[in-house]
Amino acid sequence: MPRRFAPALALAAAVAAFTPAPAHAAPTAPAAPVHAAPVPPTDPLPSTLRTALAAPADRSQGKAVGWVVGGDQGGDRIVVLDAAKRRWDDPAARVWTWRPTAANGFGDVASGFGTISDVRVRRAGGKLYVLSGDSAGYIGAVEFPSGRRLWATHAGGPSNVHAAELLPDGNIAAAASHGGWVRVYAASQGPAAGAYTEFRLKGGHGVLWDPRRRTLWAIGDDHLVELKVGGTAAAPTLAEKRRETLPSHGGHDLAPVHGDRDRLWITTNTGVYQYDKTSRKFRQDFRHAAKVKGLPLVKAVGDHPATGQVLLTRPKRGCATTWCTDTAEFFGKRRWDATRTLPQAQFYKARWFAPAYQ
């Protein structure tokens, strides 16, 4: 094999290891009209920060590889898109779409769906699951690509659910900003199990399971906390182990750093950081930091497990609300700076389709 082709083939193999087989034959959600008016408030932007709305340069010719999962509030749907396709309005870029309905077994919770805050992918028992939290109250997990229900509940719209996470015992953690809580639901007890334990956290925005420490991290307006999940699967408990004051106000995202198990991605109203679990410091010395650390209002951030390319979303000027964007931004070396746009979409968060917790 000519030596010049080896790096490209090695990269393709690495990306393939983190990308499931195509699921184009999976059931897709029926088309829904784009909202004529802004959707209910997920994360209203203070007037003092509206000048920080993004106007990203068009880098649609840049390179990005991997699937992306996001919640499109404009279309009331979860979508999986192929970042290798430069035009996301091309049907070939759409891998999967889904929404809960009475017809697919979610009649009891469907009214809480349509303002999706967070979406992520996890693997359990040899299967992939898509988890989502919705500002209108929906929290749930569905099998990918079948869309079959693992568990779901309606936590109530006033709580403003912002994140959901699958725990190793089958239970599901969630965070809510207006509710000011982190909960662990006893989802392992059945597809509609409603029991939960609650920990109070002002402005709860994110939750992340840490498999090495066997703890649950959570982020709020001003603090990052580490929680011990105790009790039993049927009757879980939560207890605080660690609390850190965020380097700036307005905690938004909490995600794994796939290139370093000792670090977590953290975003606030004014910056992007990585939290070092050992030194207990918030750092901005990470790969591609010069391009992203000073970006305000980043709602979601993460690095691809194989390529290290950074994906983020932040509110875009001209979108239907002050918290949405139709564009995912990618950052890497040289031609790996890219953008992908789904016209009329309203993403709050979009993430790499990466099931690993860390």
C-alpha positions as CSV (number, residue, x, y, z in Angstrom):
1,M,0.0,0.0,0.0
2,P,1.4,3.4,-0.9
3,R,2.4,5.1,2.4
4,R,0.5,8.4,1.6
5,F,-2.8,6.5,1.7
6,A,-2.2,4.9,5.1
7,P,-3.2,7.8,7.4
8,A,-6.5,8.4,5.5
9,L,-7.4,4.7,5.7
10,A,-6.5,4.5,9.4
11,L,-8.7,7.6,10.1
12,A,-11.6,6.1,8.2
13,A,-11.3,2.8,10.1
14,A,-11.2,4.7,13.4
15,V,-14.3,6.8,12.6
16,A,-16.1,3.6,11.4
17,A,-15.5,2.0,14.8
18,F,-17.6,4.8,16.4
19,T,-20.3,5.0,13.7
20,P,-23.0,2.3,13.6
21,A,-24.1,0.7,10.4
22,P,-26.5,2.9,8.4
23,A,-30.1,2.9,9.6
24,H,-31.9,4.4,6.7
25,A,-34.5,1.6,6.7
26,A,-35.5,2.5,10.2
27,P,-38.9,4.1,10.9
28,T,-38.9,7.8,10.5
29,A,-41.1,10.5,12.0
30,P,-43.8,11.9,9.8
31,A,-43.1,15.4,8.5
32,A,-44.2,18.3,10.8
33,P,-44.6,21.9,9.8
34,V,-42.1,24.4,11.1
35,H,-43.5,26.4,13.9
36,A,-44.9,29.7,12.7
37,A,-44.2,31.2,16.1
38,P,-41.3,30.7,18.6
39,V,-41.6,27.5,20.6
40,P,-42.0,27.7,24.4
41,P,-38.9,29.0,26.2
42,T,-36.1,26.6,26.7
43,D,-33.4,29.1,27.7
44,P,-34.5,32.7,27.2
45,L,-31.4,34.9,26.7
46,P,-31.1,38.0,28.9
47,S,-31.2,41.2,27.0
48,T,-27.6,42.0,28.1
49,L,-26.3,38.9,26.2
50,R,-28.3,39.3,23.0
51,T,-25.3,41.0,21.3
52,A,-23.5,37.7,21.8
53,L,-25.7,35.8,19.3
54,A,-23.5,34.0,16.8
55,A,-23.1,34.7,13.1
56,P,-20.8,31.8,12.2
57,A,-18.9,32.0,8.9
58,D,-20.0,29.6,6.2
59,R,-17.5,26.7,6.3
60,S,-19.8,24.2,4.6
61,Q,-16.9,23.1,2.4
62,G,-14.9,22.1,5.5
63,K,-14.4,18.4,6.5
64,A,-16.4,16.7,9.2
65,V,-16.9,12.9,9.6
66,G,-19.4,11.1,11.9
67,W,-23.0,11.1,12.8
68,V,-24.6,14.0,14.7
69,V,-27.7,13.7,16.9
70,G,-29.8,16.7,17.8
71,G,-33.3,17.9,18.9
72,D,-35.0,20.0,16.2
73,Q,-37.5,22.2,18.1
74,G,-38.7,23.6,14.8
75,G,-39.7,20.2,13.5
76,D,-40.7,18.6,16.8
77,R,-38.3,15.7,16.2
78,I,-35.0,14.1,17.0
79,V,-32.7,13.8,14.0
80,V,-29.5,11.9,13.3
81,L,-27.5,13.5,10.4
82,D,-24.3,12.6,8.6
83,A,-21.7,15.2,9.0
84,A,-19.8,13.9,6.0
85,K,-22.6,15.3,3.9
86,R,-22.0,19.0,3.3
87,R,-25.7,19.8,2.8
88,W,-28.0,18.7,5.6
89,D,-31.1,19.6,3.5
90,D,-30.0,16.7,1.2
91,P,-32.2,13.7,2.1
92,A,-29.1,11.6,1.8
93,A,-27.7,13.3,4.9
94,R,-30.7,12.2,7.1
95,V,-30.0,9.0,8.9
96,W,-33.0,8.8,11.2
97,T,-35.8,10.9,12.6
98,W,-38.2,10.2,15.5
99,R,-40.8,11.7,17.7
100,P,-43.2,10.1,20.3
101,T,-46.8,9.6,19.3
102,A,-49.7,7.5,20.6
103,A,-49.3,5.2,17.6
104,N,-45.7,4.3,18.6
105,G,-46.6,3.7,22.3
106,F,-46.0,7.2,23.8
107,G,-49.5,8.5,24.1
108,D,-49.1,9.1,27.8
109,V,-46.1,11.4,27.4
110,A,-46.3,12.8,23.9
111,S,-47.8,16.1,25.0
112,G,-44.5,16.8,26.8
113,F,-42.4,16.6,23.6
114,G,-41.6,19.2,21.0
115,T,-39.1,21.5,22.7
116,I,-36.2,19.2,22.9
117,S,-33.3,20.4,25.0
118,D,-30.9,17.6,25.0
119,V,-30.3,14.4,23.1
120,R,-27.5,11.8,23.5
121,V,-26.8,8.1,22.7
122,R,-25.9,5.3,25.1
123,R,-25.3,1.6,24.7
124,A,-26.7,-1.0,27.2
125,G,-27.2,-4.7,26.8
126,G,-25.8,-4.7,23.3
127,K,-28.4,-2.1,22.1
128,L,-28.2,1.6,21.3
129,Y,-30.6,4.0,23.0
130,V,-31.4,7.6,22.3
131,L,-32.1,9.7,25.4
132,S,-33.7,13.1,25.4
133,G,-35.0,15.7,27.8
134,D,-37.6,18.2,26.7
135,S,-38.5,21.7,28.0
136,A,-42.1,20.8,27.8
137,G,-41.6,17.9,30.3
138,Y,-40.8,14.7,28.3
139,I,-37.9,12.6,29.5
140,G,-37.3,9.3,27.7
141,A,-35.1,6.6,26.1
142,V,-35.9,4.8,22.9
143,E,-34.1,2.0,21.2
144,F,-32.1,2.9,18.0
145,P,-33.1,2.5,15.3
146,S,-36.4,0.8,16.0
147,G,-37.8,3.6,18.2
148,R,-39.1,1.1,20.7
149,R,-39.8,2.5,24.1
150,L,-37.4,1.7,26.9
151,W,-38.9,4.2,29.4
152,A,-40.5,7.6,29.4
153,T,-42.2,10.0,31.7
154,H,-43.8,13.5,31.7
155,A,-42.1,15.7,34.4
156,G,-44.3,18.8,33.7
157,G,-43.6,21.8,31.5
158,P,-42.8,24.2,34.3
159,S,-39.7,22.2,35.3
160,N,-38.0,22.9,32.0
161,V,-36.1,19.6,31.6
162,H,-32.6,20.1,30.1
163,A,-30.9,16.8,30.1
164,A,-31.3,13.0,30.5
165,E,-28.7,10.2,31.2
166,L,-28.9,6.4,31.3
167,L,-27.3,4.8,34.4
168,P,-25.8,1.4,34.5
169,D,-28.7,-0.2,36.4
170,G,-31.2,1.0,33.8
171,N,-32.4,4.0,35.8
172,I,-32.4,7.4,34.2
173,A,-31.1,10.7,35.6
174,A,-32.4,14.1,34.5
175,A,-31.9,17.8,35.3
176,A,-34.3,20.7,35.1
177,S,-33.5,24.4,35.1
178,H,-36.7,26.0,36.3
179,G,-37.4,23.1,38.6
180,G,-34.0,23.5,40.1
181,W,-33.5,19.7,40.4
182,V,-31.5,16.6,39.5
183,R,-33.5,13.4,39.6
184,V,-32.9,9.7,39.3
185,Y,-36.0,7.9,38.0
186,A,-36.5,4.2,38.7
187,A,-36.8,3.6,35.0
188,S,-35.4,0.1,35.5
189,Q,-38.8,-0.9,37.0
190,G,-40.8,-0.5,33.9
191,P,-41.5,1.6,30.7
192,A,-43.7,4.1,32.7
193,A,-42.2,3.8,36.2
194,G,-42.6,7.1,37.9
195,A,-40.7,6.8,41.2
196,Y,-37.7,9.1,41.6
197,T,-35.3,10.7,44.1
198,E,-34.4,14.3,43.9
199,F,-31.4,16.6,44.6
200,R,-31.8,20.3,44.6
201,L,-29.6,22.2,42.2
202,K,-30.3,25.8,41.1
203,G,-30.6,26.0,37.3
204,G,-30.0,22.3,36.6
205,H,-28.8,22.0,33.0
206,G,-26.8,18.8,32.6
207,V,-26.1,15.3,34.0
208,L,-23.3,12.8,33.1
209,W,-22.5,9.4,34.5
210,D,-18.9,8.8,35.3
211,P,-18.1,5.0,34.9
212,R,-14.7,5.2,36.5
213,R,-15.8,7.0,39.6
214,R,-19.2,5.5,39.6
215,T,-20.8,8.9,40.3
216,L,-23.2,11.3,38.6
217,W,-22.0,14.8,37.7
218,A,-24.5,17.6,37.3
219,I,-24.2,21.3,36.3
220,G,-26.4,24.2,37.4
221,D,-26.3,28.0,37.1
222,D,-23.3,28.4,39.3
223,H,-22.0,25.0,40.4
224,L,-20.7,21.7,39.2
225,V,-21.6,18.9,41.6
226,E,-20.6,15.2,41.9
227,L,-23.3,13.0,43.3
228,K,-23.2,9.5,44.7
229,V,-26.1,7.3,43.5
230,G,-27.1,5.0,46.3
231,G,-30.1,2.9,47.5
232,T,-31.5,0.3,45.1
233,A,-32.6,0.3,41.5
234,A,-36.2,0.5,42.8
235,A,-35.5,3.1,45.4
236,P,-32.4,5.2,44.4
237,T,-30.9,7.9,46.5
238,L,-28.6,10.9,45.8
239,A,-25.9,12.4,48.0
240,E,-23.4,15.2,47.3
241,K,-19.7,14.2,47.2
242,R,-18.1,17.3,45.7
243,R,-19.2,20.9,44.7
244,E,-17.2,23.3,42.6
245,T,-18.1,26.9,41.8
246,L,-18.1,27.5,38.1
247,P,-15.5,29.9,36.6
248,S,-18.3,32.1,35.3
249,H,-22.1,32.3,35.6
250,G,-24.7,30.4,33.6
251,G,-23.7,26.7,33.4
252,H,-25.0,25.1,30.3
253,D,-23.3,21.9,29.1
254,L,-21.6,19.0,30.7
255,A,-20.0,16.3,28.5
256,P,-17.2,13.8,28.5
257,V,-13.8,14.6,27.1
258,H,-13.2,11.5,25.0
259,G,-9.5,12.3,24.7
260,D,-8.9,12.5,28.5
261,R,-11.0,10.5,31.1
262,D,-9.9,12.9,33.9
263,R,-11.6,15.8,32.2
264,L,-15.1,17.1,31.6
265,W,-16.4,19.6,29.0
266,I,-18.1,22.6,30.7
267,T,-19.8,25.6,29.1
268,T,-21.2,28.8,30.7
269,N,-22.6,32.0,29.4
270,T,-19.2,33.4,28.6
271,G,-16.8,30.5,27.9
272,V,-15.8,26.9,27.2
273,Y,-13.7,25.0,29.7
274,Q,-12.5,21.6,30.7
275,Y,-12.7,20.5,34.3
276,D,-9.8,18.5,35.6
277,K,-11.1,16.0,38.2
278,T,-7.7,15.5,39.8
279,S,-6.6,19.1,40.2
280,R,-10.1,20.3,40.6
281,K,-9.4,23.2,38.3
282,F,-11.3,24.6,35.3
283,R,-8.8,24.8,32.4
284,Q,-8.7,26.2,28.9
285,D,-5.5,24.5,27.7
286,F,-7.3,21.8,25.6
287,R,-6.9,20.9,21.9
288,H,-8.4,23.6,19.6
289,A,-8.9,25.9,22.7
290,A,-7.8,29.0,20.8
291,K,-10.8,28.6,18.5
292,V,-13.5,27.8,21.0
293,K,-12.6,28.8,24.6
294,G,-13.9,32.4,24.3
295,L,-17.1,31.6,22.5
296,P,-20.1,32.8,24.6
297,L,-23.5,31.0,25.0
298,V,-22.3,27.5,23.9
299,K,-25.2,25.2,24.6
300,A,-23.4,21.9,23.7
301,V,-19.8,20.9,23.1
302,G,-17.9,17.6,22.6
303,D,-15.0,16.0,20.9
304,H,-15.3,13.1,18.5
305,P,-13.8,9.9,20.0
306,A,-11.8,9.0,16.9
307,T,-10.9,12.3,15.3
308,G,-10.9,14.7,18.2
309,Q,-12.9,17.2,16.1
310,V,-14.9,19.5,18.3
311,L,-18.6,19.9,17.7
312,L,-20.6,22.7,19.3
313,T,-23.9,24.6,19.0
314,R,-24.7,28.1,20.1
315,P,-27.6,30.5,19.5
316,K,-27.5,32.0,16.0
317,R,-28.7,35.5,15.0
318,G,-31.8,35.2,13.0
319,C,-33.0,31.9,14.4
320,A,-36.6,31.7,15.6
321,T,-35.6,32.0,19.3
322,T,-32.7,33.4,21.3
323,W,-31.5,30.0,22.2
324,C,-31.6,28.1,18.9
325,T,-29.5,27.6,15.8
326,D,-29.8,25.8,12.5
327,T,-26.1,25.3,12.3
328,A,-23.6,22.9,13.9
329,E,-20.0,24.1,14.1
330,F,-17.0,21.9,13.9
331,F,-13.4,22.7,14.8
332,G,-10.1,21.0,14.1
333,K,-6.9,21.4,12.2
334,R,-7.0,23.4,9.0
335,R,-9.7,22.0,6.7
336,W,-11.4,20.3,9.7
337,D,-13.1,23.7,10.6
338,A,-16.6,23.2,9.1
339,T,-20.3,24.1,9.4
340,R,-23.4,22.1,8.6
341,T,-26.8,23.7,8.3
342,L,-30.3,22.3,8.3
343,P,-32.5,25.1,7.0
344,Q,-35.4,26.1,9.3
345,A,-34.2,23.7,12.1
346,Q,-34.1,25.0,15.7
347,F,-31.3,23.1,17.5
348,Y,-30.6,23.9,21.2
349,K,-28.0,21.1,21.5
350,A,-26.5,18.7,19.0
351,R,-23.9,16.0,19.8
352,W,-21.7,13.4,18.2
353,F,-23.5,10.1,17.9
354,A,-21.1,8.6,20.4
355,P,-22.4,6.1,23.0
356,A,-19.4,6.1,25.3
357,Y,-19.8,7.8,28.7
358,Q,-16.1,8.7,28.8
